[in-house]
Amino acid sequence: MPLIAIDFPTTLGAAMEGLGLAQLPEPLAAAGLRAGKMVHVLEAYAPVMPGLFLCYTGRRQIMPKLRAFIDHVKSRTAGDGEVRVQAEARRAGFRKKS
């Protein structure tokens, strides 16, 4: 039976019990790797990408809370040259009318 987890603690626990592969942030996996309960696999397919990435559903009206968060993150990182912010709207099923 497949296991689908959407949170890091469940994913980490399952991987440490040998139930399958897990894609986890390095700091969360460090103890399991040091203890030999987990090993790196597929490293070539999991490149490290610097920056903060925000994906959200594309809608005509973005919730004000989300818009405020996006604007806040952009204002705190834009222009410093060290931190990149990429906000991308995933416009699933939305098409402009011609």
Secondary structure, DSSP 8 states (H G I E B T S, - for coil): ------SHHHHHHHHHTTSS-----HHHHHHHHHTTS-----GGGS----SEEEEEE--SS--HHHHHHHHHHHHHHTTSSS--EEEEEE-TT-----
